[in-house]
C-alpha cells in the first residue's frame, strides 16, 4: 500500500531496502536493535518510520523486540519527503577530523546529496582517511539525514585528489569554487534558470593554490566569493549551502 498521505513526525531510520519488500519486517541488525531497545527503549505497539534510502518510506508498528531482533508490521507506505529539488554535491577539503565531521553533519542537514572528501595541495598530511574513518563519516551522514528528515541517504565517497574531483564534477549544471580572492559574489551567479545539479568546491584551512584556481577555471568552474570576511574551512561550505537554499527551492 503506497500513497502520498503526509507521514507523521516520528523516529526515522534508514534500512536495507530489502527489509521493506514484504508487509512484515524483521530487523536483526545488532546496532539498530541496540539503539531501539537499549537507547530509545522502544516497545511493542510503538511506530517508527523506515526509509530505503532511495525515496520510499514505510510506517512500521513494532510487534516484538528483544536483544537480538525486532519484528513489525508495515501499516503505510509513501514517498519520503525532505529532499531538495536540486542535487548538490559538496567537494569538501580534508581538514582537521573534528572540523570535517562537523561540516559533514551540517552539510547533510542543509541538503547536500553527496559529500566528496578532496585532497587539496594545502591539505595537511594528517588529514587523511582510512576505511574506519570513512565508515564513521557515513554513519555521521546517516544519523544527520535521519535527524533532519531527509528522504534519501546522502553518500560520503572515498577521498579523491583535486584533479579527480574536477573530472567528477563535470556533470554539474553549475560548479562553484569558494575562493576568498574571487571578485564575483555567489549571489551574482545564481538566479534565472534553476540548475538541476550543483557542485561546490570548498578548500582547506590554508586556502587554495593558484594552480588549483587555474585548473578549476579550465574546467568551467566559477570562483565565487562569500563576502569580505574570511571564513573557516568548515564554515564556508555551510554558508554557501545556506545561500543556495535561499536562492533556490532546495
N, C-alpha and C positions, 0 to 999 in steps of 0.2 A: 504494500500500500504506500504510494508515493503521492504527496500533494504539495501545494505551495502555502499551506497554512503556517503563519509565523510560529516558530518554536519557542518555548519558554526559556527564560534565562536560568539555565541550570548548569550543573557541573559538566564540563566538556572534556572529552578525551579522544585523541587520535589513536586509531587502532588499525590492525591488519584488515584491509578491505574484505578479505575472505570471510572474516567473522560476521559480516553483515549480510551475507547472501541468503541465509535462511531466516525464518521468523523467530527462531530461538537461538540465543547467543551463549556460547561457552567461553569464558575468559580464564586462561591458565597462565598468563604472563606473570611471573613472580613479582616484578617491580610494580605492576599495576594492581595486583592483588594486595600487596603490602600497602600501597597508597590508599586503596579503597577501605581495607579492613583495619589497618593499624593507625593510619594518619587521619583519614577522613571519618573513620568509624561508620561507614555506610552499612545499612542492614536491609533485610528483605522488605519490599514494599516501596523503597525509595527509587527515584528515577534519575538516570544520567543520560547525557547526550553522547553518542559515539559517532565519530566522524571518520570517513575513509581516507581523508587527506586529498581527495580528488573532487570535492564539491558536494558530496552527499552526506546527509546526517540521519541518524536514527535515534528516536527516544526509546530507551530501554528501561523496563521496570525490573529491578533485581528480584529474583525469586529465592536464590540461595547464595550464601557466601561463607567460605571458611578460609583456612590458612593457605589452601592450595589452589582453589578455583572458585569462580562465581558463575552462576547461570542467570539468564534473564530472558524476558520476552519483549520483542520489538512491538511497540504499540503504535508507532507512527514513523514514516519516512518522509523526507522532504529535501529540497535543495538547501544546502548550508548557506548562510548569509555571512556578511562581514568581509567579503573580498573586494579589493579595489577594482575599478573598471579598467585601470591601466596597469600593465605588468611593469614592475620596477625591479631592475637588477642593480644591486649595490656592490661595486668593486671596492672593497674596504681594505686599506693597507693593514698589514700585520703590525700591530703596535703592542705595547705592554699588555700582557694577558688579561689583567683585570679590567683594563680600559676597553680592550677589544670586545670582551664578553658583555660589558655594559652597553656598548654601542650596538652590538649584535642584537641583544634583547630588545632595545628600544626601536631599532630599525624594523624588527618584525612587528612590533606594536603599531608602527607608523605605516605598515603596508608593504614593506619590501617582499618581493616574491622569491628572490634568490640572493644569497649573500656569498660573494666570491672573495675569499681572502687573497690579497695580492702582495707579492714581494716587490716593493719599490726599491730603487737604488739606495735610499736612505733608511730603509727598514733596518732595525738593529739585528745583529747576529742572533740574539736570544729570542727574537720574535719569530719563532718557527713553530711548526705544528707536527705532531706525530698522530698516529691512529687514535691514541687515547684522547688527545685534546680535540681531535675532530669529532669524535663521538660525544664528547662533553658539549661542544658547540651545538651539535644537532639537538641534544637534549634541551639546551637553553632555548633554542628556537622553537622547539615543540611546546615547551611549557609557556613561552611567551605567546604563541599562537592560540593555545587553549585559553589562557587568561584573557586575551584581548578579543576573543570571539571570532577568530579567523575561520574561514570555511575550507581553506586548502592549506596543506602543510608546506611552509617555506623550506627551501633546501639550502643547506650550507655545503658548498663544494670543497674539495681538496684545494689547498693553496696553489696558485699559479704565478708565473712570472708576469711582469708588467707587459712584456711583448705578447705573451699568450692571452692576457686579458684584453688587449686591444683587438685581437682577432675574434675573441669570443663575443665581443660587444657589437660586432658588425651588423647584426640583425636589428638593432635598435633603431627606431624612428628618430629618436633624439638622444644623443650621447653627450654627456657633460663632464668636464674635468673641473673640480673645485680648486681654484687657484687664487691665492691671495694677491698675485700680481696682475690678474686679469683686469681689464678696463671695462668690460661689459658685465652688468649685473644680471643675476639669474632671472629677475623679473622681465628683462628685456628680450629674453629668448623664449618665453612662454606666452601663450595667448594664441588666438586664431585657431588653427587646426589642432584638434586634440590627438596627441600621439597614441599609438597602440602599445608601444613599448619604449621605456626609458632606461638608459644606462647611466649610472652615476659613478664617477671615479673620485675617490677621496684618499688623499695621500697620508704619509706618516708624519710623525712629530717634527722631523727635520725639514719637511716640505718636499717639493718635487724638484728633480733636476731639470736643467734647461733641455737636455736631450729627451727627457720624457715628455716635456711640453711640446717639443717639435714633433715627436713621434705621434702624440695624440692628435695634433693638428693634421698630420699626414693621413690619419685615419678618419678625418671628418668629425673629430670630437671637439666640441666647443669649450674653450676655457671660460669659466664664469666666476664672478666674484659674489660673495655673500654679504658684502658691506665693508666699511672701513676698519672694522675691528678684526684682530687676528684670533681665530677660534682654535681651540684644541682639536687634535686629530679625531677625538671621539665626539666632539660637539658639532663639527662642520657637517658631516653627513646627515645628522638628525635635523639640523637647521634646514638643509636642502630638502629633505623629505617633507618637513612641515610646510615649507613654502610651496612645494609642488602639490601637497594636499589642499592647500588654499586655492591654488591656481586651477587645479583640475579636479574633477569628481573622482578622486582615487580613494 
